[in-house]
């Protein structure tokens, strides 16, 4: 698929879709708000959106973004790299324009601790005092339940569920697929980051095998009872395009690995692999547990769905994949949801600094998935806060699944990515 350099005219819709700002500019900041220090942890989809939204509302407060990586590498669209459609430079950006255009300080360092009582966040190099703290730390991959897994994935075992070097390494491995190879993709029980992501990855690897006439198989071991997102559309595409390439098994969770034999074991079967892609169970990063932001026995951080403040500390906001759906509502862990949550949290923190109630949140999610180089499928939804349920809920008659796969959807997916990257990073 040819990569286009233009941006959709609907970019203006994307930029404003998550929140209605009408009348907000009429609210005048108090001196206390102007002198406040807001720290944002995480330079990904949620953190960038939150910081930029807050800066849009308040030109004078001090905003510091802490991010451990000096480059932004997009998880959405990283499957395209693995599927040989684009390369890493297409999804990798620096933060220079973001920093310059938004007057936001950026610290590239690893956060080591958060003292929620003293309102202090520390990295390996410095300690900062904050008035408001917005956390968008992403996820932690948890391999602990896989017997025989010893440390990081090696040169035949990959996760690549956090875009970066491993994405490139896995892409290189796919490029070298040979006749007779088995590529196994394991999918954890939901919830996990990007529900349709493993199925798109399966499709694009199969597409590469088919285009290059390689006699290889993609074996999908899904711990879930069925495909958890866009299931009918994925199954139809697989049946019509990859009949003898993709072999899908539900209720199949990898329990153990035998490295020397290149085998994995589920509860009832064993499978031989040449390349193994383990997408493991996930949970919020350890930092949130250590800070007391997650209840013992839970995997995700509970928040107030109206403004994404922590259930336990009103000056801390938690957004993105690390939030607990049982407190938020039925929204997926996706890049666009994190982006929308960032807008809600950025605006809410602005109002809270003024000691005012923020407006009720409204969010959007749009998710594109390719099933081949030239065809895609999509799902979208609009969300609002339901006061009675105290949850974010889907707006009636405002969600939809594409009726079939099409080339237009595939083209729209790339335009969407270009537009949202430009919004976040400039």
Number of C-alpha atoms within 10 A of each C-alpha: 13 10 11 10 9 10 16 15 10 11 17 11 10 16 17 12 17 24 19 13 12 7 7 13 11 7 11 11 19 11 12 11 22 16 14 16 19 26 27 28 26 24 28 24 29 34 33 27 26 32 29 26 23 25 20 14 20 18 13 15 21 18 25 21 20 22 21 14 16 15 15 19 23 20 22 20 22 27 27 24 22 27 26 17 17 17 16 20 9 15 21 16 16 13 16 13 14 20 17 11 11 18 17 18 15 19 17 17 16 16 20 15 17 20 13 17 8 9 15 16 20 16 17 10 11 11 14 13 15 22 16 21 26 28 27 26 26 25 21 19 16 14 17 12 12 19 14 14 15 12 8 10 15 12 12 16 20 20 20 22 22 18 21 19 12 18 24 17 16 22 22 15 17 18 15 8 21 15 11 11 17 20 25 24 24 22 27 21 17 15 16 22 24 19 20 21 24 22 25 22 22 28 27 23 26 27 23 20 23 16 9 11 11 16 15 20 22 24 21 21 22 24 20 16 11 13 21 15 17 17 13 13 20 24 16 14 20 23 13 10 17 19 11 15 23 22 15 17 17 14 16 22 22 25 16 17 19 13 15 6 9 15 15 22 18 17 11 8 9 14 15 17 22 17 21 25 21 21 21 22 21 22 22 22 18 15 16 20 16 13 13 15 20 23 13 8 6 12 19 23 27 23 26 18 27 22 27 28 23 22 17 16 13 15 18 25 25 31 32 28 28 26 28 25 20 14 18 22 18 14 20 20 22 24 22 22 24 29 25 29 31 32 31 30 30 29 27 26 31 26 20 16 21 18 11 12 13 18 16 16 24 22 27 24 22 18 21 24 27 28 28 28 19 16 18 25 26 24 17 14 19 20 24 19 21 17 12 6 9 14 21 23 20 20 16 10 8 11 15 12 13 15 10 15 21 17 16 12 20 22 19 16 20 20 21 19 17 19 19 18 17 15 17 23 22 15
